[in-house]
Amino acid sequence: MVVIKVIGVILFTFILTLSQLPYLKKKTKKEKWAYTIITFMSLAIAALLIVKPDLPGPTQLVERLYPNLSRILK
């Protein structure tokens, strides 16, 4: 079941990229690289969250790095 969900995310990303191709052809090389990197990072995060849904989020990282700050903010 997990594999099917990951394949679904990959297919969705592929379809989204295909729909953006006409716009990307007009862009500069840097913009194309930025789009590609952000898309693959998003795809990797989505796949990781499907495989391991209990992964800690960025809030837990901040709480571990700055425990005093998290106490002040609460």
A tleap script that builds the chain and sets N, CA, C and O, in Angstrom:
source leaprc.protein.ff14SB
mol = sequence {
  NMET VAL VAL ILE LYS VAL ILE GLY VAL ILE
  LEU PHE THR PHE ILE LEU THR LEU SER GLN
  LEU PRO TYR LEU LYS LYS LYS THR LYS LYS
  GLU LYS TRP ALA TYR THR ILE ILE THR PHE
  MET SER LEU ALA ILE ALA ALA LEU LEU ILE
  VAL LYS PRO ASP LEU PRO GLY PRO THR GLN
  LEU VAL GLU ARG LEU TYR PRO ASN LEU SER
  ARG ILE LEU CLYS
}
set mol.1.N position { 0.816 -1.193 0.000 }
set mol.1.CA position { 0.000 0.000 0.000 }
set mol.1.C position { 0.864 1.264 0.000 }
set mol.1.O position { 0.541 2.254 -0.657 }
set mol.2.N position { 1.965 1.209 0.748 }
set mol.2.CA position { 2.868 2.359 0.823 }
set mol.2.C position { 3.501 2.616 -0.539 }
set mol.2.O position { 3.662 3.764 -0.952 }
set mol.3.N position { 3.853 1.548 -1.227 }
set mol.3.CA position { 4.487 1.685 -2.539 }
set mol.3.C position { 3.525 2.351 -3.526 }
set mol.3.O position { 3.940 3.170 -4.347 }
set mol.4.N position { 2.263 2.003 -3.445 }
set mol.4.CA position { 1.268 2.595 -4.343 }
set mol.4.C position { 1.130 4.090 -4.073 }
set mol.4.O position { 0.998 4.883 -5.006 }
set mol.5.N position { 1.160 4.473 -2.801 }
set mol.5.CA position { 1.065 5.898 -2.458 }
set mol.5.C position { 2.280 6.669 -2.972 }
set mol.5.O position { 2.142 7.772 -3.500 }
set mol.6.N position { 3.466 6.087 -2.815 }
set mol.6.CA position { 4.686 6.750 -3.297 }
set mol.6.C position { 4.649 6.877 -4.818 }
set mol.6.O position { 5.015 7.919 -5.363 }
set mol.7.N position { 4.215 5.835 -5.495 }
set mol.7.CA position { 4.091 5.897 -6.954 }
set mol.7.C position { 3.075 6.968 -7.354 }
set mol.7.O position { 3.270 7.669 -8.347 }
set mol.8.N position { 1.999 7.095 -6.587 }
set mol.8.CA position { 1.010 8.134 -6.858 }
set mol.8.C position { 1.594 9.535 -6.730 }
set mol.8.O position { 1.298 10.412 -7.542 }
set mol.9.N position { 2.421 9.743 -5.716 }
set mol.9.CA position { 3.069 11.049 -5.540 }
set mol.9.C position { 4.029 11.318 -6.692 }
set mol.9.O position { 4.103 12.440 -7.193 }
set mol.10.N position { 4.760 10.297 -7.112 }
set mol.10.CA position { 5.687 10.456 -8.236 }
set mol.10.C position { 4.918 10.793 -9.514 }
set mol.10.O position { 5.327 11.675 -10.269 }
set mol.11.N position { 3.816 10.099 -9.758 }
set mol.11.CA position { 3.006 10.384 -10.950 }
set mol.11.C position { 2.413 11.791 -10.900 }
set mol.11.O position { 2.382 12.486 -11.915 }
set mol.12.N position { 1.946 12.210 -9.732 }
set mol.12.CA position { 1.404 13.557 -9.589 }
set mol.12.C position { 2.479 14.597 -9.882 }
set mol.12.O position { 2.219 15.589 -10.563 }
set mol.13.N position { 3.686 14.370 -9.369 }
set mol.13.CA position { 4.790 15.296 -9.617 }
set mol.13.C position { 5.140 15.325 -11.100 }
set mol.13.O position { 5.411 16.391 -11.652 }
set mol.14.N position { 5.136 14.177 -11.739 }
set mol.14.CA position { 5.433 14.094 -13.166 }
set mol.14.C position { 4.393 14.858 -13.986 }
set mol.14.O position { 4.745 15.602 -14.902 }
set mol.15.N position { 3.114 14.674 -13.656 }
set mol.15.CA position { 2.048 15.378 -14.377 }
set mol.15.C position { 2.147 16.882 -14.144 }
set mol.15.O position { 1.960 17.671 -15.070 }
set mol.16.N position { 2.437 17.270 -12.922 }
set mol.16.CA position { 2.595 18.693 -12.615 }
set mol.16.C position { 3.752 19.296 -13.404 }
set mol.16.O position { 3.639 20.404 -13.929 }
set mol.17.N position { 4.863 18.570 -13.485 }
set mol.17.CA position { 6.019 19.054 -14.236 }
set mol.17.C position { 5.697 19.145 -15.727 }
set mol.17.O position { 6.104 20.099 -16.390 }
set mol.18.N position { 4.977 18.167 -16.253 }
set mol.18.CA position { 4.584 18.225 -17.667 }
set mol.18.C position { 3.698 19.433 -17.954 }
set mol.18.O position { 3.797 20.045 -19.018 }
set mol.19.N position { 2.840 19.771 -17.009 }
set mol.19.CA position { 1.971 20.929 -17.228 }
set mol.19.C position { 2.744 22.243 -17.160 }
set mol.19.O position { 2.299 23.253 -17.706 }
set mol.20.N position { 3.890 22.236 -16.500 }
set mol.20.CA position { 4.697 23.450 -16.365 }
set mol.20.C position { 5.756 23.587 -17.461 }
set mol.20.O position { 6.406 24.629 -17.548 }
set mol.21.N position { 5.944 22.576 -18.286 }
set mol.21.CA position { 6.991 22.619 -19.313 }
set mol.21.C position { 6.894 23.808 -20.262 }
set mol.21.O position { 7.925 24.415 -20.552 }
set mol.22.N position { 5.725 24.172 -20.760 }
set mol.22.CA position { 5.688 25.343 -21.659 }
set mol.22.C position { 6.186 26.620 -20.985 }
set mol.22.O position { 6.832 27.451 -21.623 }
set mol.23.N position { 5.888 26.773 -19.706 }
set mol.23.CA position { 6.340 27.966 -18.983 }
set mol.23.C position { 7.827 27.892 -18.666 }
set mol.23.O position { 8.522 28.908 -18.666 }
set mol.24.N position { 8.312 26.680 -18.396 }
set mol.24.CA position { 9.725 26.522 -18.054 }
set mol.24.C position { 10.635 26.748 -19.252 }
set mol.24.O position { 11.782 27.163 -19.086 }
set mol.25.N position { 10.143 26.484 -20.454 }
set mol.25.CA position { 10.977 26.676 -21.644 }
set mol.25.C position { 11.343 28.138 -21.841 }
set mol.25.O position { 12.376 28.444 -22.436 }
set mol.26.N position { 10.510 29.038 -21.349 }
set mol.26.CA position { 10.756 30.471 -21.501 }
set mol.26.C position { 11.673 31.024 -20.406 }
set mol.26.O position { 12.128 32.164 -20.500 }
set mol.27.N position { 11.942 30.236 -19.385 }
set mol.27.CA position { 12.699 30.718 -18.230 }
set mol.27.C position { 14.198 30.540 -18.432 }
set mol.27.O position { 14.640 29.855 -19.354 }
set mol.28.N position { 14.972 31.173 -17.550 }
set mol.28.CA position { 16.427 31.060 -17.614 }
set mol.28.C position { 16.874 29.730 -17.019 }
set mol.28.O position { 16.084 29.000 -16.421 }
set mol.29.N position { 18.150 29.437 -17.194 }
set mol.29.CA position { 18.702 28.180 -16.703 }
set mol.29.C position { 18.635 28.107 -15.176 }
set mol.29.O position { 18.365 27.045 -14.614 }
set mol.30.N position { 18.880 29.232 -14.509 }
set mol.30.CA position { 18.826 29.247 -13.045 }
set mol.30.C position { 17.419 28.946 -12.537 }
set mol.30.O position { 17.249 28.215 -11.562 }
set mol.31.N position { 16.429 29.503 -13.190 }
set mol.31.CA position { 15.050 29.265 -12.776 }
set mol.31.C position { 14.646 27.810 -13.001 }
set mol.31.O position { 13.904 27.235 -12.205 }
set mol.32.N position { 15.134 27.223 -14.080 }
set mol.32.CA position { 14.853 25.808 -14.336 }
set mol.32.C position { 15.495 24.929 -13.273 }
set mol.32.O position { 14.883 23.971 -12.801 }
set mol.33.N position { 16.739 25.256 -12.893 }
set mol.33.CA position { 17.415 24.499 -11.842 }
set mol.33.C position { 16.694 24.657 -10.509 }
set mol.33.O position { 16.530 23.685 -9.772 }
set mol.34.N position { 16.269 25.860 -10.201 }
set mol.34.CA position { 15.549 26.102 -8.948 }
set mol.34.C position { 14.251 25.294 -8.915 }
set mol.34.O position { 13.927 24.682 -7.897 }
set mol.35.N position { 13.515 25.292 -10.014 }
set mol.35.CA position { 12.273 24.518 -10.093 }
set mol.35.C position { 12.562 23.029 -9.892 }
set mol.35.O position { 11.851 22.346 -9.155 }
set mol.36.N position { 13.601 22.538 -10.548 }
set mol.36.CA position { 13.942 21.121 -10.451 }
set mol.36.C position { 14.339 20.740 -9.032 }
set mol.36.O position { 13.878 19.724 -8.512 }
set mol.37.N position { 15.178 21.536 -8.408 }
set mol.37.CA position { 15.643 21.221 -7.056 }
set mol.37.C position { 14.489 21.265 -6.062 }
set mol.37.O position { 14.350 20.364 -5.236 }
set mol.38.N position { 13.667 22.296 -6.135 }
set mol.38.CA position { 12.533 22.401 -5.209 }
set mol.38.C position { 11.544 21.262 -5.428 }
set mol.38.O position { 10.991 20.728 -4.467 }
set mol.39.N position { 11.319 20.889 -6.678 }
set mol.39.CA position { 10.394 19.795 -6.974 }
set mol.39.C position { 10.906 18.475 -6.420 }
set mol.39.O position { 10.146 17.726 -5.806 }
set mol.40.N position { 12.194 18.178 -6.629 }
set mol.40.CA position { 12.730 16.915 -6.129 }
set mol.40.C position { 12.819 16.886 -4.609 }
set mol.40.O position { 12.620 15.834 -4.002 }
set mol.41.N position { 13.114 18.015 -3.990 }
set mol.41.CA position { 13.123 18.060 -2.526 }
set mol.41.C position { 11.714 17.825 -1.977 }
set mol.41.O position { 11.542 17.106 -0.993 }
set mol.42.N position { 10.723 18.421 -2.604 }
set mol.42.CA position { 9.337 18.226 -2.178 }
set mol.42.C position { 8.903 16.780 -2.378 }
set mol.42.O position { 8.202 16.209 -1.542 }
set mol.43.N position { 9.321 16.200 -3.482 }
set mol.43.CA position { 9.005 14.800 -3.755 }
set mol.43.C position { 9.638 13.891 -2.708 }
set mol.43.O position { 8.996 12.956 -2.227 }
set mol.44.N position { 10.886 14.158 -2.355 }
set mol.44.CA position { 11.568 13.348 -1.346 }
set mol.44.C position { 10.896 13.474 0.015 }
set mol.44.O position { 10.717 12.474 0.709 }
set mol.45.N position { 10.525 14.678 0.400 }
set mol.45.CA position { 9.856 14.878 1.690 }
set mol.45.C position { 8.499 14.181 1.701 }
set mol.45.O position { 8.133 13.557 2.698 }
set mol.46.N position { 7.755 14.281 0.610 }
set mol.46.CA position { 6.450 13.622 0.534 }
set mol.46.C position { 6.599 12.107 0.639 }
set mol.46.O position { 5.829 11.455 1.344 }
set mol.47.N position { 7.582 11.549 -0.057 }
set mol.47.CA position { 7.800 10.101 0.002 }
set mol.47.C position { 8.225 9.670 1.403 }
set mol.47.O position { 7.765 8.642 1.902 }
set mol.48.N position { 9.102 10.449 2.041 }
set mol.48.CA position { 9.510 10.121 3.409 }
set mol.48.C position { 8.337 10.158 4.377 }
set mol.48.O position { 8.222 9.292 5.245 }
set mol.49.N position { 7.477 11.137 4.238 }
set mol.49.CA position { 6.327 11.235 5.137 }
set mol.49.C position { 5.307 10.128 4.888 }
set mol.49.O position { 4.559 9.764 5.795 }
set mol.50.N position { 5.270 9.592 3.677 }
set mol.50.CA position { 4.391 8.457 3.412 }
set mol.50.C position { 4.969 7.201 4.047 }
set mol.50.O position { 4.243 6.416 4.657 }
set mol.51.N position { 6.281 7.012 3.904 }
set mol.51.CA position { 6.924 5.810 4.431 }
set mol.51.C position { 7.011 5.855 5.956 }
set mol.51.O position { 6.726 4.861 6.624 }
set mol.52.N position { 7.405 7.009 6.508 }
set mol.52.CA position { 7.546 7.160 7.959 }
set mol.52.C position { 6.754 8.383 8.413 }
set mol.52.O position { 7.320 9.471 8.520 }
set mol.53.N position { 5.467 8.229 8.679 }
set mol.53.CA position { 4.645 9.397 9.034 }
set mol.53.C position { 4.967 9.992 10.401 }
set mol.53.O position { 4.529 11.104 10.695 }
set mol.54.N position { 5.714 9.292 11.239 }
set mol.54.CA position { 6.031 9.791 12.580 }
set mol.54.C position { 7.332 10.579 12.633 }
set mol.54.O position { 7.860 10.815 13.720 }
set mol.55.N position { 7.858 10.988 11.491 }
set mol.55.CA position { 9.085 11.776 11.492 }
set mol.55.C position { 8.858 13.108 12.191 }
set mol.55.O position { 7.799 13.718 12.044 }
set mol.56.N position { 9.854 13.561 12.953 }
set mol.56.CA position { 9.689 14.851 13.628 }
set mol.56.C position { 9.705 15.997 12.625 }
set mol.56.O position { 10.369 15.929 11.591 }
set mol.57.N position { 8.974 17.031 12.946 }
set mol.57.CA position { 8.898 18.200 12.080 }
set mol.57.C position { 9.906 19.255 12.482 }
set mol.57.O position { 10.695 19.043 13.404 }
set mol.58.N position { 9.890 20.375 11.808 }
set mol.58.CA position { 10.845 21.442 12.109 }
set mol.58.C position { 10.653 22.037 13.505 }
set mol.58.O position { 11.605 22.554 14.090 }
set mol.59.N position { 9.447 21.971 14.038 }
set mol.59.CA position { 9.208 22.509 15.375 }
set mol.59.C position { 9.990 21.726 16.423 }
set mol.59.O position { 10.543 22.317 17.350 }
set mol.60.N position { 10.041 20.414 16.286 }
set mol.60.CA position { 10.793 19.598 17.236 }
set mol.60.C position { 12.283 19.893 17.150 }
set mol.60.O position { 12.976 19.847 18.166 }
set mol.61.N position { 12.785 20.193 15.963 }
set mol.61.CA position { 14.195 20.547 15.804 }
set mol.61.C position { 14.506 21.848 16.537 }
set mol.61.O position { 15.523 21.946 17.223 }
set mol.62.N position { 13.645 22.835 16.397 }
set mol.62.CA position { 13.855 24.116 17.082 }
set mol.62.C position { 13.777 23.924 18.593 }
set mol.62.O position { 14.550 24.530 19.335 }
set mol.63.N position { 12.858 23.095 19.049 }
set mol.63.CA position { 12.738 22.845 20.488 }
set mol.63.C position { 13.986 22.177 21.045 }
set mol.63.O position { 14.383 22.461 22.175 }
set mol.64.N position { 14.600 21.307 20.284 }
set mol.64.CA position { 15.828 20.649 20.756 }
set mol.64.C position { 17.028 21.583 20.713 }
set mol.64.O position { 17.880 21.543 21.600 }
set mol.65.N position { 17.098 22.424 19.686 }
set mol.65.CA position { 18.239 23.331 19.566 }
set mol.65.C position { 18.156 24.485 20.554 }
set mol.65.O position { 19.175 24.925 21.088 }
set mol.66.N position { 16.958 24.970 20.795 }
set mol.66.CA position { 16.761 26.133 21.665 }
set mol.66.C position { 15.695 25.825 22.711 }
set mol.66.O position { 14.570 26.312 22.598 }
set mol.67.N position { 16.021 25.033 23.718 }
set mol.67.CA position { 14.993 24.667 24.707 }
set mol.67.C position { 14.490 25.867 25.507 }
set mol.67.O position { 13.312 25.915 25.862 }
set mol.68.N position { 15.360 26.837 25.796 }
set mol.68.CA position { 14.917 28.009 26.548 }
set mol.68.C position { 13.938 28.845 25.736 }
set mol.68.O position { 12.970 29.379 26.278 }
set mol.69.N position { 14.189 28.957 24.447 }
set mol.69.CA position { 13.307 29.730 23.586 }
set mol.69.C position { 11.921 29.102 23.521 }
set mol.69.O position { 10.916 29.813 23.523 }
set mol.70.N position { 11.865 27.783 23.464 }
set mol.70.CA position { 10.557 27.128 23.396 }
set mol.70.C position { 9.783 27.322 24.698 }
set mol.70.O position { 8.557 27.427 24.677 }
set mol.71.N position { 10.494 27.372 25.841 }
set mol.71.CA position { 9.807 27.632 27.114 }
set mol.71.C position { 9.286 29.063 27.178 }
set mol.71.O position { 8.201 29.308 27.705 }
set mol.72.N position { 10.053 30.002 26.645 }
set mol.72.CA position { 9.633 31.404 26.655 }
set mol.72.C position { 8.410 31.595 25.763 }
set mol.72.O position { 7.492 32.336 26.116 }
set mol.73.N position { 8.394 30.935 24.619 }
set mol.73.CA position { 7.294 31.100 23.676 }
set mol.73.C position { 5.999 30.459 24.164 }
set mol.73.O position { 4.916 30.858 23.736 }
set mol.74.N position { 6.095 29.477 25.051 }
set mol.74.CA position { 4.887 28.829 25.581 }
set mol.74.C position { 4.341 29.694 26.654 }
set mol.74.O position { 3.320 29.361 27.257 }
savepdb mol mol.pdb
quit
